[in-house]
Amino acid sequence: MAEASGDLEGPDFEKGCEVDKVADGEMLVGHAFGEAILVARRRAEVFAIGATCTHYGGPLSKGLMVDCTVRCPWHHARFDLRTGEAIAAPALTDVSCWKIEKRGQQFFVTGKIDKKPARRPKSSPASVVIVGAGAAGNAAAEMLRREGYDGPITLIGADKFLPYDRPNLSKDYLAGTAPEEWIPLRPPEFYREQNIDTVTNMSVTLIDPKGKRVVLSNGHSLGYGALLLATGAEPVRLGIPGDDLPHVCYLRTLSDSRRIIEKAKSAKRAVVIGASFIGLEVAASLRERKIEIAVVGKHPQPLEKIL
C-alpha cells in the first residue's frame, strides 16, 4: 500500500512544528514532501515515519505507541519508530523513515532516510529450504534477505499459488468486498528479484536430516544447509458419514474459498461448523452475501475458550 495520500492532514512538518505540540508518549499526524507522516515523541526524542500501515493502509496515528514502536489499530502490525522497520506480522514492508531537525523549540522534517543494505552474516548456511509457503514461510524468506543472507533460498508449498493472504479467505474476499488481486502477498517478480526460488503444488514426503535433503512428492530431492518447517495447520475433518458430499466445504486454501463463493451464489442457507474466529468470520462474510446462517459449536458460547 502506498504511504502517500491525496488528502493530507495536520501540520506541514517541512515548515516546522512546535515540539510541545507532541507530548511525551503521544503521536501527531501531519505531512511533508507530499506524504503523510507520523511524528512520535519518546522523552526528548522525536521520530518521524510514514503514517500508513503497509499491510492494509491502517492509520498508524490511531494505533498504540509502546516504547519506540507503534502498533497498527487494524491488524496489530508493529513498526520501529526509529527506523520504520516492520517488526511484527502481518506487515511485510517497512514504512518510510524521515530526518528530524530541532531548531529551538521547533522540529522540522527535512527528508527521507535511505535504508542501508544489511551485511551478510559472518556465519550462514550454504542454502536454506523452507517447507511451507504461507505467511510464516514467506516472511522467513523475506527476513533472510533483509538481514543480509544472499545464499540460495527455496520456498516449497503444497498450494498451487504463490504465498497469499490466507486470513482474507474468510473475511473480505469471501464476503465479496475484496478483489482477488489483493490476495497475493507479493507479485511473482518480487521472488525473482530477491532470488527466492518458489516450488508450488508440491509437498515434502521425506526429510533426511543426516543427508541434509528433502524428498518432494514428484520424487526429486533437494539438499539444504538449513531447513525451516512452516507448514501451518489443516482444518479438522468431521470424520462422519456424509462429510465428503459435494455440498460440504472446508476452508484452508484459496481454491477452497473460491469453491465456497461459487456455491454461495445459489445457496439460501449455510451451516458453519466451528464457533471460533474462522467460523464466525465465515458466518459474517456469508451474511454479507444475504445467506441465512446457522453456527454450530461444541461450547455454550462462541469463542468461549478464548474469551
C-alpha positions as CSV (number, residue, x, y, z in Angstrom):
1,M,0.0,0.0,0.0
2,A,1.3,3.5,-0.8
3,E,2.1,5.8,2.0
4,A,1.2,9.0,0.1
5,S,-2.3,10.3,0.5
6,G,-4.4,12.6,-1.7
7,D,-5.9,14.2,1.5
8,L,-3.0,15.3,3.6
9,E,-4.0,16.5,7.1
10,G,-2.3,18.1,10.1
11,P,0.6,20.4,10.2
12,D,3.2,20.8,7.4
13,F,6.3,19.4,9.1
14,E,8.5,20.9,6.4
15,K,7.6,24.3,7.7
16,G,8.1,23.3,11.3
17,C,6.1,22.3,14.3
18,E,6.3,23.2,18.0
19,V,7.9,20.4,20.0
20,D,5.3,21.0,22.7
21,K,2.5,20.0,20.3
22,V,3.6,16.4,20.7
23,A,3.7,15.3,24.4
24,D,5.9,12.5,25.6
25,G,4.4,9.2,24.6
26,E,2.0,10.7,22.1
27,M,1.8,10.9,18.3
28,L,0.8,13.5,15.7
29,V,-0.1,13.0,12.1
30,G,1.0,15.6,9.5
31,H,2.7,15.8,6.2
32,A,5.9,16.7,4.4
33,F,7.1,16.4,0.8
34,G,3.6,15.3,-0.3
35,E,3.4,12.3,2.1
36,A,1.5,11.6,5.2
37,I,3.9,11.4,8.2
38,L,3.5,10.3,11.7
39,V,5.6,12.1,14.4
40,A,6.0,10.4,17.8
41,R,7.8,11.6,20.9
42,R,9.6,9.5,23.4
43,R,11.0,11.7,26.2
44,A,13.4,14.1,24.4
45,E,13.5,12.2,21.1
46,V,11.2,12.9,18.2
47,F,10.7,10.3,15.5
48,A,9.1,10.6,12.0
49,I,7.8,7.7,9.9
50,G,5.2,7.0,7.3
51,A,1.7,7.4,8.7
52,T,0.1,4.5,6.9
53,C,0.4,0.8,7.7
54,T,1.9,-1.1,4.7
55,H,-0.4,-4.1,5.3
56,Y,-3.9,-2.7,4.5
57,G,-3.4,1.0,4.9
58,G,-4.4,1.4,8.5
59,P,-3.9,4.8,10.1
60,L,-0.9,4.4,12.5
61,S,-1.9,7.6,14.3
62,K,-4.8,5.7,15.7
63,G,-2.6,2.9,16.9
64,L,-0.8,2.2,20.1
65,M,2.6,3.5,20.9
66,V,4.7,1.2,23.1
67,D,8.3,2.3,23.9
68,C,9.8,3.1,20.5
69,T,7.2,1.1,18.4
70,V,3.8,1.8,17.1
71,R,1.1,-0.9,16.5
72,C,-1.5,-0.6,13.8
73,P,-5.0,-0.4,15.1
74,W,-6.4,-2.7,12.4
75,H,-4.3,-5.9,12.5
76,H,-1.6,-5.1,15.1
77,A,1.3,-4.9,12.7
78,R,4.2,-3.2,14.5
79,F,6.8,-0.7,13.3
80,D,10.0,0.6,14.8
81,L,9.7,4.4,15.2
82,R,13.5,4.8,14.9
83,T,13.9,3.0,11.6
84,G,10.4,2.4,10.1
85,E,11.1,-1.3,10.1
86,A,8.2,-3.7,10.1
87,I,9.0,-5.8,13.1
88,A,5.7,-7.8,13.6
89,A,3.2,-9.5,11.3
90,P,1.2,-9.1,9.3
91,A,3.1,-6.2,7.7
92,L,5.9,-7.3,5.4
93,T,7.1,-3.9,4.1
94,D,8.7,-1.1,6.2
95,V,7.2,2.3,6.4
96,S,9.4,5.3,5.4
97,C,11.7,6.9,7.9
98,W,12.3,10.7,8.0
99,K,15.0,13.0,9.2
100,I,14.1,15.4,12.0
101,E,15.9,18.6,12.8
102,K,15.3,20.5,16.0
103,R,15.7,24.3,15.8
104,G,15.0,26.0,19.1
105,Q,11.5,24.9,20.2
106,Q,10.5,23.6,16.8
107,F,11.3,20.5,14.8
108,F,11.4,20.1,11.0
109,V,11.1,17.1,8.8
110,T,13.9,17.6,6.3
111,G,13.9,14.5,4.1
112,K,13.6,10.7,3.8
113,I,16.3,8.4,5.2
114,D,17.6,5.9,2.8
115,K,17.9,2.4,4.2
116,K,21.3,0.8,4.0
117,P,21.5,-2.8,2.8
118,A,22.3,-5.3,5.6
119,R,25.6,-7.0,5.6
120,R,25.9,-10.8,5.1
121,P,26.3,-12.6,8.4
122,K,29.8,-13.9,9.1
123,S,28.4,-17.4,9.5
124,S,25.5,-18.6,7.5
125,P,24.2,-21.9,5.9
126,A,25.1,-22.8,2.4
127,S,21.4,-22.8,1.4
128,V,18.0,-22.6,3.1
129,V,14.9,-24.7,2.3
130,I,11.6,-23.5,3.8
131,V,8.8,-26.1,3.8
132,G,5.5,-24.2,3.8
133,A,4.7,-21.2,1.6
134,G,2.2,-19.5,3.8
135,A,2.6,-16.2,5.6
136,A,5.3,-17.6,8.0
137,G,7.4,-19.2,5.3
138,N,7.2,-16.2,3.1
139,A,8.1,-13.8,6.0
140,A,11.1,-16.0,6.9
141,A,12.4,-15.9,3.3
142,E,12.0,-12.1,3.2
143,M,13.6,-11.7,6.6
144,L,16.6,-13.7,5.5
145,R,17.2,-11.3,2.6
146,R,16.6,-8.3,4.7
147,E,19.2,-9.5,7.2
148,G,21.8,-9.9,4.5
149,Y,21.7,-13.6,3.7
150,D,22.5,-13.9,0.0
151,G,22.6,-17.7,-0.4
152,P,20.1,-19.9,-2.2
153,I,16.5,-19.9,-0.6
154,T,13.9,-22.3,-1.8
155,L,10.3,-21.9,-0.7
156,I,8.2,-25.1,-1.1
157,G,4.4,-25.0,-0.9
158,A,1.7,-27.6,-1.4
159,D,-0.6,-24.9,-2.7
160,K,-0.6,-24.2,-6.4
161,F,-0.4,-20.5,-5.8
162,L,2.4,-18.3,-4.6
163,P,2.2,-17.1,-0.9
164,Y,-1.1,-15.2,-0.3
165,D,-3.0,-13.5,2.5
166,R,-4.8,-16.5,4.0
167,P,-6.8,-14.6,6.7
168,N,-8.6,-12.7,3.9
169,L,-10.1,-16.0,2.7
170,S,-12.6,-16.0,5.5
171,K,-13.1,-12.2,5.5
172,D,-13.4,-9.6,2.8
173,Y,-12.6,-11.9,-0.1
174,L,-15.2,-14.4,1.0
175,A,-17.7,-11.5,1.6
176,G,-17.1,-10.2,-1.9
177,T,-15.7,-6.9,-0.8
178,A,-12.1,-7.5,-1.7
179,P,-10.9,-8.4,-5.2
180,E,-8.7,-11.4,-5.8
181,E,-5.8,-9.0,-6.8
182,W,-5.5,-8.2,-3.0
183,I,-4.8,-11.8,-2.1
184,P,-1.1,-12.4,-3.2
185,L,1.4,-11.3,-0.6
186,R,3.9,-10.4,-3.3
187,P,3.9,-10.4,-7.1
188,P,5.9,-13.1,-8.9
189,E,8.6,-10.7,-9.9
190,F,9.4,-10.0,-6.2
191,Y,10.6,-13.5,-5.8
192,R,12.7,-13.3,-8.9
193,E,14.3,-10.0,-7.8
194,Q,15.0,-11.4,-4.4
195,N,16.4,-14.7,-5.8
196,I,13.9,-16.8,-3.9
197,D,13.1,-20.0,-5.7
198,T,9.4,-21.0,-5.3
199,V,8.2,-24.5,-5.7
200,T,4.4,-24.7,-5.8
201,N,1.9,-27.5,-5.9
202,M,4.5,-29.7,-4.3
203,S,4.7,-31.4,-0.9
204,V,7.7,-32.9,1.0
205,T,7.4,-36.6,1.6
206,L,10.6,-37.3,3.4
207,I,13.2,-35.4,5.4
208,D,16.7,-36.9,5.6
209,P,18.4,-34.9,8.4
210,K,21.7,-36.8,8.2
211,G,22.0,-36.3,4.4
212,K,20.5,-32.8,4.7
213,R,18.0,-33.3,2.0
214,V,14.2,-33.4,1.5
215,V,12.3,-35.6,-1.0
216,L,9.5,-34.0,-2.9
217,S,6.2,-35.6,-3.9
218,N,7.5,-35.8,-7.5
219,G,10.4,-37.9,-6.4
220,H,13.1,-35.3,-6.7
221,S,15.3,-34.5,-3.8
222,L,16.7,-31.2,-2.7
223,G,19.7,-30.6,-0.5
224,Y,19.8,-27.9,2.2
225,G,22.2,-26.2,4.6
226,A,19.4,-25.2,6.9
227,L,15.8,-26.4,7.0
228,L,12.8,-24.4,8.3
229,L,9.4,-26.1,8.7
230,A,6.5,-23.6,8.4
231,T,3.7,-25.9,7.3
232,G,0.8,-24.3,9.2
233,A,-2.3,-26.3,10.1
234,E,-5.2,-28.1,8.4
235,P,-8.9,-27.8,9.2
236,V,-10.2,-30.7,11.3
237,R,-12.1,-33.1,9.2
238,L,-15.5,-34.2,10.5
239,G,-14.9,-37.9,10.2
240,I,-18.6,-38.7,10.0
241,P,-20.8,-40.3,7.2
242,G,-21.5,-37.7,4.6
243,D,-18.6,-35.4,5.3
244,D,-17.4,-35.9,1.7
245,L,-20.6,-34.9,0.0
246,P,-20.4,-32.2,-2.7
247,H,-22.0,-29.5,-0.6
248,V,-19.6,-30.0,2.3
249,C,-16.8,-27.5,2.2
250,Y,-13.6,-27.0,4.2
251,L,-11.7,-23.7,4.3
252,R,-7.9,-23.6,4.1
253,T,-6.8,-22.6,0.6
254,L,-7.7,-20.0,-2.0
255,S,-9.2,-22.8,-4.0
256,D,-11.4,-23.7,-1.0
257,S,-12.6,-20.1,-0.7
258,R,-13.3,-19.9,-4.4
259,R,-15.4,-23.1,-4.1
260,I,-17.5,-21.6,-1.2
261,I,-18.0,-18.4,-3.1
262,E,-19.3,-20.4,-6.1
263,K,-21.7,-22.4,-4.0
264,A,-22.9,-19.3,-2.2
265,K,-24.2,-17.8,-5.5
266,S,-27.1,-20.3,-5.4
267,A,-27.3,-21.0,-1.7
268,K,-30.0,-19.7,0.6
269,R,-28.8,-21.2,3.9
270,A,-25.4,-22.3,5.2
271,V,-24.4,-24.2,8.3
272,V,-21.0,-23.2,9.7
273,I,-19.4,-25.8,12.0
274,G,-17.0,-24.1,14.3
275,A,-17.7,-21.1,16.5
276,S,-14.2,-19.6,16.9
277,F,-12.5,-16.9,14.8
278,I,-12.6,-18.5,11.4
279,G,-16.1,-20.0,11.8
280,L,-17.5,-16.6,12.9
281,E,-15.6,-14.8,10.2
282,V,-17.1,-17.1,7.6
283,A,-20.5,-16.7,9.0
284,A,-20.2,-12.9,8.9
285,S,-18.9,-13.0,5.3
286,L,-21.7,-15.2,4.1
287,R,-24.2,-13.0,5.7
288,E,-22.8,-10.2,3.5
289,R,-24.0,-12.3,0.7
290,K,-27.5,-12.4,2.1
291,I,-27.3,-16.1,3.1
292,E,-29.1,-17.4,6.2
293,I,-26.6,-18.7,8.6
294,A,-26.5,-21.2,11.5
295,V,-23.3,-21.6,13.5
296,V,-22.7,-24.9,15.3
297,G,-20.2,-25.1,18.1
298,K,-19.4,-27.5,20.9
299,H,-19.4,-24.9,23.7
300,P,-22.4,-22.9,25.1
301,Q,-21.0,-19.6,23.8
302,P,-19.0,-18.6,20.7
303,L,-15.3,-18.0,21.4
304,E,-15.8,-19.5,24.9
305,K,-12.3,-21.0,25.2
306,I,-10.6,-17.7,24.1
307,L,-12.8,-15.2,25.9
